[in-house]
């Protein structure tokens, strides 16, 4: 396998890694800012790995994308990334082919290539936002524009809270980390992250517990819908909020079991935070030809 750079641009944190033969040689993580910080991190990683340049760069990003142009369009969870031509910018900086895809789809690719190697599964990331990637019959399901698997924007409450995507009552608006942090901070009167809110819920704070358990119910409902539509062998979960799965999991699964006729197998990814990085690194092997575009 070629020497590749994987980039996982998250709503809170960005990760960059040098990947060779399916192994993460060097990695760097930093708060998400902009494309220039990604360029700087790639240079640091290349130097640490002793590589003059990468063979390819694969980037996963949680925003509506123009797959043909390799460009991020709008970016509710990524301030400073709107209309950024990722393929053009990084291709010019490093003189190599650059590929861009949805971050949750990249995580699904990582799971397909390096994780449980199932043939029919849905990968769901529960972090700042909520996203998904679908694998059916061992093939990645991309959809018409590359946006297949957007579980976070399934509407669960028609008159629910506004979502950054412009709709109301999306799963992401009900249970995403950014939404939980905002509602928890407002309800308790102090700045809180989603992880802070979960810790307070675990400690028995009634307001935090109510918010977190409501989010768990929404996630369970979303997973039940996904299962009924796609009937995957299993649903694989990843993302920062799932680090508290020991507490959250029983509540999510209780809601799921009450809403699905035949509840699916639900597991955490064995790859942890590396799923998206590994998937981005091997993106060239999976992305459809029509979205590769002109490359350096």
C-alpha positions, 0 to 999 in steps of 0.5 A: 500500500502506498504512503498516504496521508489521512485527514479527518476533519471533525467539528471539534478536532482534526486528525492527520496521520501518515499511513503505510501498509494500513498502519498509522506511522505518525499522527497529529491532532489539533482543534479544528480551524482551517485548511492552512492548519491542515497543510501545516499538520501534514508537513509536520507529519511528513517530516516526522515520518521521513517522507519527502511527499505523500503518494495520495491524501484522503480527507474526510469532512462533515459537511455538504460536499461537491464530490466532483469538484472536491470542494466543501460547500456549506459547513454548519459545524465547520466555521472557516471551511465554507466553499473550500476547494480541498482537492485544489488547495492540498493538491497544489501544496503537496503535488499529489492526488487528493480525495475528499468524502464525507467523514462518516463514510470514510469511517465506514470505509475504515471499518470495512477495510480494517475493522470487523470486515462485515459486508452489510453494516451501517457506521454511525458517528456520534460526536459534535454532529451525527453522521453515517456511512453505509456498506451493503454487500461489501460495497460502499453506498455513496448515493447520487451525490455522495451524501448517503447515510446522513442519519443525523438529518433524519427528522424525528420531530417535525416541530422540534429544535432547529438544526444547523442544516436548516430543518427542524427536529433532526436527530443531530439537533436532538442528540448531537454533541454541539446541540447537547452542549448548547442546551445543557449550558442554557439549562444549567447556566454554565458553559458545558461540553457534551462530555461535561453534560454526560458526566453530570448525568452520570453523577445524578444531576436531574437536569443533565440526566433528563437531557442526556436520556432524551438524546439517547432515546432519539439515537435509539429511534434513529437507529431503529429507522436505519435498521428497518430501511436497510436491515444491516447485519450490524450497526457500528458506532464510533465518535467522541460521545460513544466513549461514555457508552457504558452509561449511554449504551443501555439507554440507547439500546432500550429505546432501540429495542422498543422501536425495532421489530427485530433489533440489530446487533450494535457494536462499537468500532474496534478502531476507535478514533482511527476509523476515519483516519484509516478510511480517509487514507484508503479512500482512493481505493473506494471513491467512484471514478467520476468523483476523482476529478483532475489530479496533480 
